[in-house]
Amino acid sequence: MMNPMTIFSWNVNGIRAVHKKGHFMPFIETHKPDILCLQETKAEVHESPLDLPDYEEFWHSAESKKGYSGTAIFSREKPHEVIFGLPDDLIEKYKLGDDGYGNPNKEGRCIAAEFETFYVVSVYTPNAKDDLSRLSLRHKQWDPAFLSYMKRLEKKKPVIFCGDLNVAHTEDDLARPKENVGNKGFTKEEREGIEQMIDAGFIDTFRLFTKGNGHYSWWTHWANARARNVGWRIDYIMVSAALKKKIKKALIHRDIFGSDHCPVSIDLAL
């Protein structure tokens, strides 16, 4: 592994769209991530417009709905192994199946890559929906199943999981907490999911370096929200406690456009 290495995570809200807008390749050329985790790719690998000869590309696209959801990991170094989706036994244990909206196991929501000294996981957590119709799936099934999976991987080597977790953890993580209590992304159930990750020993890397509010990774398209920085921090890079001292920097890249989310990153000294 390179030393130090940079890991980025970005919900691109459609890889073809962000590329067409002319934002993706300049981002790669400027920041040169060692590992890049993507969410909401909304494409299959054969539909990708990218030409990235320096990267190994691994795509987990939605089977059930074309042009929906999807995750990917791009890496300069070839991983030992790549694992697509959650393990079957955890899907069964937590009864993760079609909830009337769709089957989260067929939406390409999780991809893991094993490297020499750690795992990297790109995850796109199911959105609770405006009417909270997916809150129960998320709170009782997805969040505990995903955390069980991360703890399982961690038994073998430390884990870095990152992506759009679709929740603001605390009041500091969104511009208007009081107006949003109980709304999707800021229900007690969703926030509890993050608490349980932290209780299990995983560390929110951004908060190692930066406290307080005003630091957001997603903005609605309405009312010029991004320019006014009326946003939410819902994109995270979480790491096993064993990696805490190796995290040298954790940033939110507000200056990178192309999606309604901006990328987040860590620098890791190995």
N, C-alpha and C positions, 0 to 999 in steps of 0.2 A: 504494500500500500504506500501511496505517496505521503509525504509528511511536510507540512500539514495538509489536510484534505478538506475540501469544501463540499457540503451536502446542501442541495436546494430542494425545496418542495413548492409546487405551484399548481393550483387549480386553474387550468387554462381555459375552462368553459368552452371547450371545442378546439382541438389542436389545429384543425384546418382553418378555423376562423382567426386564431391568433397569428398563425403563419401568414395568412392572406393580408392581414392588416400590417404586416411588415415588422412585427415586434419580436418574433421568436428567435430568428437567427442572430440579430444584433445582441439579444440577451445572452445567447450561448457564446458568441465571440467576445463579449465584454467580460463575462463572469467565469467562463470556462469551468463549470462545475465538474467535480470528480464523479459525483453521483447526483442525478436529477430524478426526483420522484414527481410524477404528474398525476393529477386527478381530473375527472370530467374530460377525458380525452375525446369522447363522443365519436370514435372512429376505430376501425380495425386496422391492423398493421398494413394491409395492402392498400388502404385508403390514405396512408400517411403521405404528406407532401414533403417530408423532411429528407435531407441528405446529410447524414452525420457519420462520416467514415471513422471518426475517432471514438465512437461510442458503440457498445453493445446495447441493443434495444430489446426490451421484454415488455410485451403488451398483454393486458388482461381486459378484454373488451366484453361489453354486455352481450349475452347470447339472446336474451329475451326481447330486447328492444334495440333496434339498430339506431345508432346516433345518440345513444343515451349513456350516461355514467362512464365507467371505464377508468382504469388506472394503468400506469406504466412506470418502469424504472429504466433509465439510461445510465450506463456506467462505462467509464474509461477502462476499467479492469473487468475481466470476465468473472462472474461469480462462480462459486463452487456448485451452487444449486439455486434454482428458482422455483418457488412454490406458488401456485395460483389458487386463490380463494382460501376459505377457512377449512380446517380439517373436517372430514365427514363425521367423525365421532362427536365433535362439538356442535356441528349442525344438528345432529340427532338429539344430543343432550339438551340443547336449548330450543329445540323444536323450531328451528329457523326455516321457514318455508314461505309459500305464497300467503301474503296477508291481505289479499283483496286488491292491493295496489300493484303488487308484483312479487317476484321471488328475489330477495336480496342476494341469494347465492348465485344468481344468474345475471347479475348486473355489473360484474367485473369490478367489485368494490375493494379488493385487497390483493396485493401481490408482494411476495417476500423474496429477498435475495440474500443468500448466505455468502459472506466474504471470510477472509482469513481470521479476523478477530471480532467480528460482530455480524449481526443480521441488520438489514435495512428493509423496512416495510412501508409501502405506500398505501394509504387507506383513504377511502371516500365514504364517510359514515352516512347512513341513510338520514335524510332530512325528515323532521317530524311532520312537515306539511303545515300550511296555514291553519287548517282545521284540527291539527294535532292527530290526524287519523293514523299516523305512523309512529306516534310517541310510544305506544305500548310495545310495538315491535322493537323499537330502538332501546327502550329502557330495560325491558325484561328479557330480551333475547340477544339483540346485536351487541350491545355494550358488554354484557357479561361474557358472551362467547368470544368476542375479540380480545378482551382482557385475559381470559383463560389461555388463549392462543399465544399472546405475548409472553405470559409467564412460562408457558411450555417452552417456547423458543429460548427464553432467558436461562433455562436450566442447562442449555448447551453452550451458549455464549451470550454476551451482552447484546441488547436490542436497541435500535434506533427506529422508532416508528413516527411517521409524519404524514401530514395531509390535512384535508378539510374535515375536521371533526364536527362541524355544523353545530357548535355551541360556544357561547361566550362563558368562560368559567366564572369570573367574578364581575362585580359592578365596574371595575376598572377596565374590563375588556369590551365594553361597548359605550358609545357616546351618550345614549339615553336609557340608562338602566331602569329608572322608575317607570317610564312609559311602557317598557317591554317585559316587565315581570309577568310570567305566565304565557308569554308569546313563544312561538317556536324559536328555538335557539337560546332561550333564556328561561326555560321551565326548571323547576327544582329537580325534576327527574333527569333531564339532560345534564345539568350541572353536577348532579350526583355521580354520573358516569365518569366525569373528569376527576372528581374527588376520589373515586375508587381507584383510578389509575395512579394517582399521587399516593394514596394510602398503600398501594402495592409496591411503592418505591420508585415509580417512574417520575422523571423530573421534567418540568416544563422549562426548556432551555432558555427561552426568551426572558423569563422572569429571574434567571440567575444574574442578569446584567441590567435589566431595565424594570423599574417599578412605576406605578402610577398609570393614569389613563392617557388617552390621546394617541395610542399606538394600535392601529387597526390594519386588518388584512383584506377586508371585504367591505364594499360600499354598494348600496342599491343604485340602480341607474336613475332613480327619480331625484328631482329637486337638487341637481348638482351636488349630490351628497359627497362625492369623492373630493371635489375641490374644496368643499367646506369641512372635510374630514369628519363627517357624521357617519361613523362606521362601526364595524364589529371586528374583534380579533377572534377568528374561528379557525385559523390555520396554525397548526402547531408542529414543532419538532420535539418529541419526547424521547428521553434516553434512560436506560438503566442507570441506577445509582453508581455502578462500577465505572461508568464513563464520565461522571460529573467533573472530575478534575481535568479531564482531557478536552472539555469544551472551552475554547478560547474566545469565542465570539458567537453571538446569536442576533440576527438582524431581521427586520421587516423592510422589504424593498419597495417603498411607496412610489418610487420614481420609475418603476417598470410597469408599463401599460400593456394593454392587449386583452385583458380579461377584467371581470368585475372583482376578481381577487388579485392581489399582488403576491409575488414569491416571498418565502421566508427561507432563512439559511442558517447554518452553523459552520464554524471552523473547528476542526477536530485535530488535535495534536496526537499523533500515534507513536 
